Amino acid sequence: MTTRLAHRALAAGLVSLAAVTGCGVRPSDAISAGEPPSGPVAPSPTITLYLVKNGRLNAVTRPAGRRPLFPADTLALLAAGPTPGEQAQGLTSDVPPEAAPFSVKAEPAGHLAVNPSTPAADLSTLAVEQIVCTAAAAPGSPAQVTVVGAGQDFSPRSCPGGGAPSAPRQGETY
């Protein structure tokens, strides 16, 4: 029994000794690593939504977050409406909440087909324009967007000054 007690006392002593002596790292002076980084900071990725103010479309940018948003995700933000800060600036959305979720598919000849969850005919002209401009503003989207759904198709449209230069592959769904 005394050997066990002796072993425990020895083990406790060794643990205490190790704690006191540390890991063998010796103290040193500060080590210079040169100048701190300088120059411009890389811009945070953003998304562009087209909201409404006084009956006209207004491009609004929001932070994209860490993961890239697909065009259908960005369109769902239209249906969710403006943020409180955007509302304070008088911005609204004509895209109804029931229009989400959206399906978005690349069509032949560089067109993008957007299918809302509500019939396309139920959307106001301003809502269709919001959808077209927001979809065209997504990186990699073609400038021509068709809103389709429930037997109603709006002819391919372009957003004034909108759209990214490169188009997704035909048949690719977002």
Beta strands, then each sheet from edge to edge (+ up, - down):
strand 1: 46-53
strand 2: 56-63
strand 3: 103-107
strand 4: 111-115
strand 5: 144-149
strand 6: 152-153
sheet 1: 1+ 2-
sheet 2: 3+ 4- 5- 6+
end
